[in-house]
């Protein structure tokens, strides 16, 4: 799949259940497109993306060695593509979830059918564990769908 500079990964707004979701209970979230992330061709100010994304790529490579096209991901990054985000960090709007969804969307070669929500949520949660140690996968699921 080619990097698309037009695909938008919206922030998410969790309306209730922030802590309940971690124990398997219900939550309600909606996409919040006022803030979003998207793939762009990098400018010099965006090169910090490379130093931020490399540890995440290593994490994915160790845990999902056959599920991603790591060569394509690295080639796109070396070509200057980066994920630019307007989502503020640390406010619970899903900045890590957009990163997970964007990487999954473009580079996962072993995608789970979107109709299998429980399995997809679990998989995305394992990806997002890199950022939070324990993730329910709910946030990247909302962003992905």
Secondary structure, 3 states (H helix, E strand, C coil): CCCCCCCEEEEEEEEECCCHHHHCCCCEEEEEEEEEEEEEECCHHHCHHHHHHHHHHHHHHHHCCCCECHHHHHHHHHCCEEEEECCCCCCCCCHHHHHHHHHHHHHECCCCCCCCHHHHHHHHHHHHHHHHCCCCCHHHHHHHC
